Amino acid sequence: MAETRGPLWTRPAAPRPEKLTRETVVAAAVALADREGLEAVSVRRLATELSARPMSLYTFFERKDDLVDLMIDHVLGEMLVPELPTGDWRAALRALLHRQIAVGRRHLWVMTVFGTRAPIGPNAARHAEQSHQAIAGLGLGAERSIKLLRTVDTYLWGYVTLNGQELAARQRDGLTEAEWQASMEKYFAELTAGGDLINLAAAGRSALLRGTVEEWIADFDEGLNWLLDGFEQTLG
């Protein structure tokens, strides 16, 4: 606590709050959602985090839906790849997808809102530009390019949503990844011990639960290769 004794002129001046900008407000909202989930983000809570008056935040957005759109676009900015690989459209596309996975793991809440909103902000446009840049060398034309990218995005977000569910469950239980894996191994063994889940037992734990991050990425890449192999066959 600051010293309050003695004459006014001898006391240290209280720190002045930094001037708010849209960027600082959105960054604070993203950080709050990362820590406590999107449901924790409200104008009042955000104002408390920023030591600001709630009404002052409405100079940057009119309603919470607008704030969420700004948060999504902020995260999409993190998903941009500094430099795409050249000369190999599959490597370029994989670089984009791996970047999305890494960023999505940092911002689990974003996985729950992508399916309910249409990202159309400036960073969403830049991300779409990079996606089209990755496959530009194929000369597919606009319609076929869009179909390919939408198919890949559908595969990606289905996969990361499953992974996000496990990450969220681990966080709720306060477990490390090693502790989570050990508890799931034990659970799966007990679940299949009765002999009535023959096919599930034969398939192994990964049929029900994901493995480590490395295993998860390897599985994702294998499925992506199947998808892109099939697409290449249609090119003749």
C-alpha positions in Angstrom: 0.0 0.0 0.0 1.3 3.5 -0.9 2.6 5.7 1.9 -0.2 8.2 2.9 1.4 9.9 6.0 3.0 13.3 5.9 2.2 16.4 3.9 0.5 15.9 0.5 3.5 17.3 -1.4 5.9 14.7 0.1 3.7 11.7 -0.8 4.5 9.8 -4.0 2.0 10.5 -6.8 -0.5 7.8 -7.6 0.3 6.1 -10.9 -1.8 7.4 -13.7 -3.7 4.7 -15.6 -2.5 4.1 -19.1 -4.7 5.4 -21.9 -6.9 2.7 -23.1 -6.9 1.6 -26.8 -9.0 -0.9 -28.6 -5.9 -3.1 -28.8 -5.2 -3.1 -25.1 -8.9 -3.7 -24.3 -9.1 -6.7 -26.7 -5.8 -8.1 -25.5 -7.1 -8.0 -21.9 -10.3 -9.7 -22.9 -8.4 -12.5 -24.7 -6.1 -13.0 -21.6 -9.1 -13.2 -19.3 -10.8 -15.7 -21.6 -7.6 -17.8 -21.7 -7.5 -17.9 -17.9 -11.1 -18.4 -17.0 -13.1 -19.1 -20.2 -15.2 -16.9 -22.5 -18.1 -16.9 -20.0 -15.9 -14.9 -17.6 -15.6 -12.0 -20.0 -18.1 -9.3 -19.3 -17.8 -5.5 -19.6 -17.8 -5.0 -15.9 -15.2 -7.7 -15.3 -13.0 -6.4 -18.1 -13.3 -2.9 -16.7 -12.1 -4.2 -13.3 -9.1 -5.9 -15.0 -8.2 -2.6 -16.7 -8.9 -0.4 -13.7 -11.4 1.5 -15.9 -15.0 2.6 -15.8 -17.3 0.1 -17.6 -18.9 2.8 -19.7 -15.5 3.9 -21.0 -15.1 0.5 -22.8 -18.2 1.2 -24.9 -16.1 3.7 -26.9 -14.5 0.6 -28.5 -17.5 -1.6 -29.0 -21.3 -1.4 -28.6 -22.1 -4.8 -27.2 -20.4 -7.9 -26.0 -20.9 -9.7 -29.3 -18.8 -7.0 -30.9 -16.1 -7.6 -28.3 -16.1 -11.3 -29.0 -15.7 -10.6 -32.8 -12.7 -8.4 -32.0 -11.3 -11.2 -29.8 -11.6 -13.7 -32.5 -9.9 -11.5 -35.0 -7.1 -10.9 -32.5 -6.5 -14.6 -32.3 -6.7 -15.0 -36.1 -3.9 -12.5 -36.2 -1.8 -14.9 -34.2 -2.6 -17.6 -36.6 -0.9 -15.8 -39.5 2.3 -17.5 -40.6 5.3 -15.1 -40.9 6.6 -16.8 -44.0 4.9 -19.6 -46.0 7.0 -22.4 -47.5 7.3 -21.9 -51.2 7.3 -24.5 -54.0 5.2 -27.1 -52.1 1.5 -26.4 -51.7 1.1 -29.2 -49.2 3.9 -28.0 -47.0 2.5 -24.5 -47.1 -1.0 -25.7 -46.2 0.4 -27.9 -43.4 2.4 -24.9 -42.0 -0.9 -22.9 -41.8 -2.7 -25.7 -40.1 0.0 -26.4 -37.6 0.0 -22.8 -36.7 -3.7 -22.8 -36.1 -3.4 -25.9 -33.9 -0.7 -24.3 -31.8 -2.6 -21.0 -31.4 -5.9 -22.9 -30.7 -4.3 -24.8 -27.9 -3.3 -21.4 -26.3 -6.8 -20.0 -26.6 -9.2 -23.0 -26.0 -12.3 -20.8 -25.9 -11.9 -19.8 -29.5 -12.6 -23.4 -30.6 -16.1 -23.1 -29.1 -17.0 -19.9 -31.0 -15.6 -20.6 -34.5 -18.6 -22.8 -35.2 -21.1 -20.2 -34.3 -19.7 -17.1 -35.9 -18.4 -16.1 -39.4 -15.0 -14.5 -39.0 -14.8 -11.6 -41.4 -12.5 -9.1 -39.7 -9.2 -7.8 -41.1 -7.1 -10.7 -39.7 -9.7 -13.2 -40.9 -9.2 -11.7 -44.4 -5.4 -12.0 -44.1 -5.7 -15.6 -42.9 -7.9 -16.4 -45.9 -5.4 -14.7 -48.2 -2.6 -16.9 -46.8 -4.7 -20.0 -47.3 -5.3 -19.1 -50.9 -1.7 -18.2 -51.4 -0.7 -21.7 -50.1 -2.5 -23.4 -52.9 -2.2 -20.7 -55.6 0.3 -22.8 -57.6 -2.3 -25.5 -58.3 -4.2 -23.2 -60.6 -7.5 -24.6 -59.4 -9.7 -21.6 -60.0 -11.8 -19.8 -57.4 -14.6 -22.3 -56.9 -12.4 -25.3 -56.5 -9.9 -23.5 -54.3 -12.7 -22.5 -51.9 -14.0 -26.1 -51.8 -10.6 -27.5 -51.0 -9.9 -25.0 -48.2 -13.3 -25.4 -46.6 -12.9 -29.2 -46.6 -9.5 -28.9 -44.9 -10.8 -26.3 -42.4 -13.7 -28.7 -41.5 -11.2 -31.5 -40.9 -9.0 -29.2 -38.8 -11.6 -27.8 -36.6 -13.3 -31.1 -36.0 -9.9 -32.5 -34.9 -9.0 -29.5 -32.7 -12.4 -29.4 -31.0 -11.9 -33.0 -29.8 -8.5 -32.2 -28.6 -9.8 -29.0 -26.9 -12.4 -31.0 -25.0 -9.6 -33.1 -23.4 -7.5 -30.0 -22.6 -10.4 -28.3 -21.0 -11.2 -31.4 -18.9 -7.6 -31.6 -17.8 -7.5 -28.0 -16.8 -10.8 -28.3 -14.9 -9.3 -31.2 -12.9 -6.0 -29.4 -12.4 -3.9 -32.2 -13.8 -0.6 -32.1 -15.7 -0.5 -33.9 -19.0 1.3 -36.8 -17.5 -1.2 -37.1 -14.7 -4.1 -36.9 -17.2 -2.6 -39.6 -19.4 -2.1 -41.9 -16.3 -5.6 -41.4 -15.1 -7.0 -42.1 -18.6 -5.0 -45.2 -19.0 -6.3 -46.5 -15.7 -9.9 -45.6 -16.6 -9.7 -47.2 -20.0 -8.3 -50.4 -18.5 -11.1 -50.6 -16.0 -13.7 -49.7 -18.6 -12.7 -52.6 -20.9 -11.9 -55.2 -18.3 -15.4 -56.6 -18.3 -14.9 -58.0 -21.8 -18.1 -56.5 -23.2 -16.3 -53.8 -25.2 -14.4 -56.2 -27.4 -13.9 -53.9 -30.4 -13.0 -50.9 -28.3 -10.5 -52.8 -26.3 -8.9 -54.1 -29.5 -8.7 -50.6 -31.0 -7.0 -49.3 -27.9 -7.3 -46.2 -25.7 -6.8 -43.8 -28.6 -10.2 -44.9 -30.0 -11.8 -43.2 -27.1 -9.2 -40.7 -25.8 -6.3 -38.8 -27.5 -2.7 -39.5 -26.6 0.1 -37.0 -26.0 0.5 -33.8 -28.0 3.1 -35.4 -30.3 0.8 -38.4 -30.9 -2.1 -36.1 -31.6 -0.2 -34.1 -34.2 1.1 -37.3 -35.9 -2.5 -38.6 -36.1 -3.7 -35.3 -37.5 -0.9 -35.2 -40.2 -1.7 -38.8 -41.2 -5.4 -38.0 -41.7 -4.5 -34.8 -43.5 -2.3 -36.8 -45.9 -5.2 -39.1 -46.7 -7.4 -36.1 -47.4 -4.9 -34.4 -49.6 -3.9 -37.6 -51.4 -7.6 -38.1 -52.3 -7.8 -34.5 -53.5 -4.7 -34.9 -55.7 -6.2 -38.0 -57.4 -9.1 -35.8 -58.5 -6.7 -33.5 -60.3 -5.6 -36.3 -62.6 
